[in-house]
Each structure stands twice: as C-alpha cells, then as structure tokens.
C-alpha cells in the first residue's frame, strides 16, 4: 500500500511492504527526500503504527491526497 499526504504542494509518502520472511516494512519518504524504514513482526504492530503516523501527519496539516493498493 502507498499513501500520499499533501501539504502546500509538498508530498509525504508512506509505504507498507510485506517481506518474504513474514515481517513488514513501513517506509516514509519526506518531501526533502529523506527516507526512514521501520520493521514489524506482526500485522497488528504495523497497523497500530500506521494509525499513529496517519493521525500525526493529519494533526500537522497533511491531508491524504492519494492511496494505491499493490
């Protein structure tokens, strides 16, 4: 899954990857090109973190612009 958040013409991207070993990766790409990756062993931990990120971005004025399911 990919989510794009937009604020003042800038985009922040959040990506979820299912890894071959059964873990999950949550990747963040900031408008300045900085990338951060977090790994999770369970879908529940990933979903909880995703929710916190979504809430934090929206609280800072970022709006969901697009969503894409791979």
Protein Blocks (a to p, Z undefined) as FASTA:
>chain_A
ZZdddeehiacdddddddfkopacdddddfkopacddddfbfklmmmmmmmmmmmmmmno
pacfbdcdZZ
